[in-house]
Amino acid sequence: MDRLYRHQRHVYDVTRKFYLLGRDRLIDELAPPPGGRVLEVGCGTARNLIHAARTWPQATFFGVDLSHEMLATARQTVRRAGLEGRIRLAHADATSFDPALSFGVPGFSRIFFSYSLSMIPAWQDALARALHWLPAGGELHVVDFGGQEHLPGWFRAGLRRWLAWFHVAPREGLEAELAALAIHAGSLCRLDRPHGGYAQYAVFRRGPTG
């Protein structure tokens, strides 16, 4: 992971804004409660966390990432934004992180993945881990590449070949996985596929019996 991002981290935000569609929609719909804690899993350069902290000033934000290189950039970016008091970062694995060990907190009212599930091999484990740290009424938000089912075949094939160069694989089983988790946790889940299926956006709200 560090080899992949050692150089990419310097141009990551400039290049990704053209094809990571739906990130700002996710941030706009987070709506954390006053005093809420929000975690991004796979926070990268902290671009999303900074935007979210400015959008929702009543909340505190946290980010974890497996790449030390990305976290180095994220810390610099947060410092330049003057948000060190509201954004905390830690090195952690998405499939095994513990908020008490990383941040000294018991959990989060909102957790989100923004184009990171498609880079996590054990993505189902990452989802389950995130849901473990949501209380009743807490929400998990996910935006990532979709199946491109309503886009031309040549576009879909070209996009997937290009994504494979970066070890990215669209998670076409996301809807089924979240539906199964929702049944198990007594929760609600909605998913839609904007931009002709280019992206998929899901919101999972944990029920009282989860």
N, C-alpha and C positions, 0 to 999 in steps of 0.2 A: 504493500500500500504506500509506504513512504517512497519507494522507487518511482511509482506511478505519478505521485504528486510533487516530487522534489522540484520539478521545473513548472509543471502545469499550474501549481497554486498561484503563480505570479500573474497568469492571464485567465484564470478560471472564470471569474465573474464576468469579464468582458466578453468571453466567447459563449458562455452558457446562457446568457440572457436571451439569445435568439432561439433556443430550442427547448429550454426547460419551462414549458408552458404550464400555467396554473399555480405557480408558487405564490404569487401575490394574492390570488383568490383564497388560497388556504390561510394565509396570514390574516386577511380581512375577516374570515369566518371563525377564527379561533375564539374570540369573545371570552377570554378568561375572567373569572370572578374577581372582584376587588381583593387584592392580597394573594391572588392565585400564583402558583408556580407552574411554569411552562418549560418543557424539555424538548429540544430537538435532538433526535438520534441521527448521527452522521451530519454534524453541523458544518463541516468543511471550513470555509473561510469566515463564517459567522455572518455572511450577507443576510440570510433570512432572520437570524436572531436580532440583528440591529434594526432591520425594518419592523419586526414584530414589537420590539421594545419601544420604538417610537410610536407605533400604532396603538399599543395598549400600555400606557404609562402606569396603570394601576397594578401591574403584575411584575414578577421577578422571573428572569429567564436563565436557562441552563442549557449547556450543549455538551455532548460527548462525541468523540470521534476516535477511530482507531489509528489515524495517521498523525504522528508527531509533527510532520511537516505542515499539514493543514492547520493543526492547532497553533503552531508558531505564527502562521499568517493570521489566524483568527484572533489571537491575543493582541497582535499589533493593530488590527483593524478595530477591535473593540476599544482599545486604548485611544486611538485617534478619534473615534466617535464620542469619547467622553462618557462611555457607558459601563466602565469597570464596576461601578457600584450596583448595576442592575443585571449584568450578564456574567455568569460564572461558567468556566470551561474546565473539562477534565478529560483525560485519556481513559477510554473504556471500550470494551467489546459490546456491541449491540445485543449479543445473545446472553450476556452474563452480568451486565452492569447492575450495581446496587447503589441507589441514591444516598443511602446512609454512609457508605464508604466513600463515595465520590464527592458528596456535597454536604453531608450531615443533615439531610432532610428525609422525611419518611416516604414521600411520593410526590405526585404532580397532579394538578387539576386538568392539565392539557399536555399531551405528548404528540409530537408530529414527526413524520418522515417525509422529506422532500427530495425525491429522486435519489434516495439512498437504498431503499429495499432492493432495487434492481442491481445493486453492487454487493449485496450481502449474500453469500452462498446459502447460508442457513437462514433464509429470510423468514420462514415460518416460526423458527425459534425466536427471532428478533421481535416479531409481532407478539408472540405469547409473553415474552419478557416485559415488553412495554405495558401490556394490559395488566400484568401482575402489579404494577406500581400505580394503577389508576384507582381512585376510590369510587364509590357509588356516585353517579352523576358526572364523573370525569369523562373526558373525550379524547379519542385517538383520531388524528387527522393524517391522511396519507395522500400524496400526489406523486405519480410516477408515470413512466411510459406505459401506454396501453397496447392493445393488439392491433391498432391501426386498421380495424376491420372495414371501415368505410372509406379508406384512402386507396389510391391506385396501387396495384400489385408491385409495379416497378419501384414506387416510393417506399413501400413497406420492406421489400427485399434490400434495397440500398441502405435504408436506415438501419436495419438489423445487422448488415455486414459492417457498417461503420461503428455501431455501438459495440460490436464484438471486439473491436480493436482496443476498447477501453474496459473490457471485461464487464460489460453491462448487458443484462438480459431482462427484457420486460417480463413482469410477473403476471402471466395471464391467469394464474390460479388464485389471484388475490381475492376476487369476489367470493369464490367458494370457500376459501380459507376463513375469511371474515364472517361469512354466514355460519360456518360451523362453530367458530368461537362465540358468536352472538347467541346461538342456541345454548351452548354450554354455560355461558355467563349470564343468561337472562337479560340480554342487552339488545339495543337497537342498532342497526347498521344501514346506511344508505350508500350507494355507489353510482356514479355516472361517468360517462366517457365523452368528454368534450372534444372538440376539434376533430370530428370524424373518427374518434377512437384513438387519436394520437396519444392522448393522456387518459389516465383514470384517476378519479378523485373520490375518496371514501371518507366517511365520518362514522366512527363507532362510539356510541354512548353507553357507558357501563351502567347496567341496571342495579337495583338494590340487592339482588341475590348473587351478584358476581363475586 
